[in-house]
Amino acid sequence: MDGISVEFTESVINQFCPGDPTLRHFEAVSSSWSHVAEKRNAKSNFDLVISFAEEGMCCNFKNFNFGNYQLPSLDFSSLELRNVSIKEIATATSQMLTNDDLKIVLKLLRQQKHRLKDVYINTVVSHCETYLPVYTKILNSMPGIENLYLSDQLIKHWIVFNTHRLECYEIPESLESTLIDFVNSDNPIEFKGFVKKCRTGFLERFVQAVEKKEGKSRFQMEDYMKHPRNSENLRWSNGWLHNRGHGTGDFHLVLRKECLKCLKAKMSCQCPF
């Protein structure tokens, strides 16, 4: 990595391990997690990965535990960030990453002066509820976020966040009714699902619910399984729709709720509702 990536990681290295020549490069930081954890007396066995991307250049802090670190002097204000990734990965000990850990992350994110367009969040299934207050704080404190990408395990919780976009890879049967109820509610938001697996019965029910609420003109039929680009990449198996395109043949479920006054998306509209 070079440019902004090197400068960014250098500032972190200087604070974590000042004067340590073994941690002068990103690769060394990534491979020296155990050393840093021991040196800082870290008690949580999570790998916390925070990735910042600007026009294809990534700044990654990989395999760091921020729970016991104080990072008051980190300054992101000079970076024109457009994307943020937060990923929590449990280790064999399954120790919990605390909300305080991610609060530090949020504090750092707020320092950058440009709004974040996309936020990607993946988390361990068993710890979903632990992080919900943190995700809520992300959205409440950073209203400029346009797209929130969550793991498929967080679909059910996502619908309370009132964001533009949802990315998931599988809609389990247990969440079908939740999403149908969501369509039938009065949520004035735009819903997009990039799905790689769901039951065929759910897909039909979802389309029917959307068309009943919004009308066929509001529902972009071409954006899901009927899209020509996807027709050869989909296959049926045991009542489930699978994607075999590895990202090239995702089908979309789209529900757009637009303001009837200015015809802009709800999040872009200034009209009173």
C-alpha angles and dihedrals in degrees: 000000000000143000115026093005094060093044092049097048091044091060091052094046091052090056098042099042111006113197094007105135092194091067101049097112136051093243090056091049091052094049096042100062094123092050093050093045091052094045092050094040092238113189102189119081097208127120108224115196120191116182126188121190130194117179093327097318113113130204109198131186101192129188096001126140110213096181096098099030127098111213105173097142100053108118121196095168094106094055121091095214121184103171137036129191124194117184128176117195120188120222127214091274091058093214114170125252104224128230087243088064092059093040086066089053091051091050090055093047093053091058094069112092101215121077118252112240099189132031122186120198127179123170143174112276097232092052100047096114092050092066100040094095089052094050089049089053090052091058097039095049098039107043092167091077109117102179129034116190116197133178115260089255091067099050093105092054095041095072092072092058098074096219131147105246142030126195120194137153102211136022106207119211090248091066099045096092091046092057093044089052088049091056091049093050127087096254105147096209141108116254123199123172123189100199132182099178135023138136115274091229091058092050091055093047091047093052091047092050092049094047091048092053103035105018126241092279090062095050117074101219092180090062097072135044095327093062108120090227090060103039095092095041099059129082135180122233129170093336095310128109112227131190118220098177096089093228098330097086106039113150120219134223109203131189116173120191108193132183108256090212103055100009091230125132113272094249091052096042123098095192117117115251 
